[in-house]
Every structure is written in structure tokens, then in C-alpha cells.
């Protein structure tokens, strides 16, 4: 397993980690790569990375779907982060990406891998594992 370390800058932020994931598995032989986020207020997804506006649209949409001003029952004094758990679950904790024979990620032309921060800014981990 390879661990990526990220420092996010905003409460909600999608960070393109495609290059870091590819570097972590460079030259590896296997069927696929598992990218896993070990946090309950963060996730990972695959989507368009050619236009940074797509990531911003995701951030805004998820804030509208699970707004902070909802009457949440999960309330930790000083850490009112109930909506961040919902947003993270909507995105999911992992993705699986097929590997080509040359060890590169078999992503589509416009696809990229995004770490999804919902309770930042924080230092986060992403686990990258080649699956045989």
C-alpha cells in the first residue's frame, strides 16, 4: 500500500490527485488500483478533470444537497460537521481503476481522480493499493 498525504485549503474542496495516484503505481503490474480514503468526512470520486469548474460545481452542489443549516441530530460541540458525513457518503470512500499492461491508469480521456474534502482544511491520507 502507498499512502498519499494531502493538505486541503477549504472546508469543501475537490483535489485532483490523478498524477499522485499514477506516480504511486508507476510500473506496477496488476489488474487494478484501489484508491481508498480512511476518513468519515472525506471521499474520492472519478470525474472530469479537464475543466476545474466541474470540481467547483460538485462542491456547490453537495453543499446544497446537504446544507449546514439543516436541523442535524449529530452535533459535536465546536465540530458541527454532520453535513460533511452525508456529503462524504454520497461520494464514497473508494474507487477502483483498471490498470493497463504498461502500468498506467485506464481512465477515459477526460477522467481524473479527485479527493473530496468536506471538513477542511485538514491534513488527509489516501491509500493506493495495486490489486492483483
Buried (B, 14 or more C-beta within 10 A) or exposed (E): EBEBEBEBEEBBBBBBBBEBBBEBBEEBEBEBBBBBBEBBBBBBBBBBBEEEEBBEBBBEEBBEEBEEEEEBEEEEEEEEBBBBBBBBBBBEBBBEBEBEEEBEBEBEEEBBBBBBBBBBEBEBBBBBBBEE
